[in-house]
Amino acid sequence: MPLVGKVELKADKDVATGAETSISELFPYSERSKEFTLETDVQRDKTKLKITVAKLEPIEAVADTTKKKGEKTSLWALLKIADSSKKVKAKEAIKKGEALTVTIETV
């Protein structure tokens, strides 16, 4: 799967192993809006994405923006609100303030 981008974000709450959370619950707006550089083009409503947040199960999503490789974007701009709100289980416990790597790939 081609890499779209990678960014490190700080968790805003504790999450126990096996508990459910979402990207919008786990990261405050200030973290979700941190920019990263796109490694490949994305097309709104066409590019299928796999978002892997360290310690969480992966999330399937669809791009909510059209941008070209080399442009800057953020998780907030890239994901639809519904995808940011999808509940996923924590594979490991997460502590508030912990930095987690978020990897975005095309499917």
Phi, psi and omega per residue, in radians:
M1 nan 2.177 3.131
P2 -1.134 2.449 3.132
L3 -1.326 2.280 3.053
V4 -1.609 -0.734 3.137
G5 3.070 2.987 -3.129
K6 -2.537 2.457 3.140
V7 -2.618 2.616 3.104
E8 -1.868 2.196 -3.106
L9 -2.183 2.634 3.141
K10 -1.693 2.250 3.130
A11 -1.148 2.526 -3.120
D12 -1.836 0.060 3.126
K13 -2.764 2.834 3.036
D14 -1.409 2.480 3.066
V15 -2.351 2.169 3.141
A16 -1.361 2.675 3.056
T17 -0.974 2.293 3.135
G18 1.525 -0.243 3.112
A19 -1.330 2.714 3.123
E20 -1.724 2.515 3.068
T21 -2.641 3.099 3.081
S22 -2.339 2.910 3.115
I23 -1.045 -0.730 -3.106
S24 -1.215 -0.486 3.082
E25 -1.404 -0.637 -3.032
L26 -1.342 -0.646 -3.084
F27 -2.058 2.301 3.083
P28 -1.202 2.872 -3.134
Y29 -0.930 -0.712 -3.104
S30 -1.041 -0.585 3.100
E31 -1.381 -0.785 -3.124
R32 -1.104 -0.391 -3.123
S33 -1.634 0.086 3.062
K34 -1.139 2.294 -3.070
E35 -1.495 2.631 3.012
F36 -2.478 2.849 -3.102
T37 -1.616 2.312 3.123
L38 -1.240 2.375 3.122
E39 -1.643 -0.188 -3.135
T40 -2.707 2.821 3.100
D41 -1.187 2.594 2.991
V42 -2.302 2.518 3.125
Q43 -2.104 2.294 3.131
R44 -0.982 2.315 3.108
D45 1.128 0.067 -3.138
K46 -2.094 -0.654 -3.090
T47 -1.416 2.051 3.093
K48 -1.502 2.379 -3.044
L49 -2.122 2.642 2.957
K50 -2.101 2.047 3.135
I51 -1.814 2.111 3.129
T52 -1.997 1.932 3.060
V53 -1.707 2.249 3.124
A54 -0.861 2.364 3.083
K55 1.342 -0.009 3.080
L56 -2.053 2.767 2.998
E57 -1.182 2.655 -3.140
P58 -1.154 2.727 -3.139
I59 -2.090 2.299 3.043
E60 -1.592 2.391 -3.095
A61 -2.639 3.067 3.072
V62 -2.246 2.400 -3.119
A63 -1.020 2.457 3.128
D64 -1.920 0.299 -3.138
T65 -2.651 2.748 3.029
T66 -1.962 2.097 3.140
K67 -2.538 2.771 -3.121
K68 -1.774 2.711 3.060
K69 -0.893 2.372 3.128
G70 1.659 -0.321 3.092
E71 -1.345 2.772 3.087
K72 -1.614 2.547 3.042
T73 -2.664 -3.128 3.106
S74 -2.408 2.900 3.092
L75 -1.052 -0.672 3.139
W76 -1.038 -0.768 -3.106
A77 -1.350 -0.518 -3.034
L78 -1.380 -0.566 -3.034
L79 -1.824 2.546 3.003
K80 -1.236 2.665 3.142
I81 -1.014 -0.693 3.139
A82 -1.073 -0.676 3.130
D83 -1.251 -0.636 3.103
S84 -1.169 -0.393 -3.094
S85 -1.695 -0.029 3.131
K86 -1.088 2.312 3.125
K87 -1.445 2.312 3.071
V88 -2.362 2.702 -3.123
K89 -1.492 2.563 3.041
A90 -1.453 2.220 3.103
K91 -1.415 -0.438 3.107
E92 -2.456 2.773 3.115
A93 -1.172 2.511 3.115
I94 -2.119 2.378 3.114
K95 -1.829 2.487 3.080
K96 -0.972 2.335 3.140
G97 1.583 -0.162 -3.134
E98 -1.247 2.387 3.092
A99 -1.477 2.195 -3.123
L100 -2.108 2.374 3.099
T101 -1.441 2.282 3.096
V102 -1.957 2.097 -3.137
T103 -1.959 2.241 3.140
I104 -1.999 2.205 3.133
E105 -2.262 2.783 3.014
T106 -1.531 2.623 -3.129
V107 -1.846 nan nan
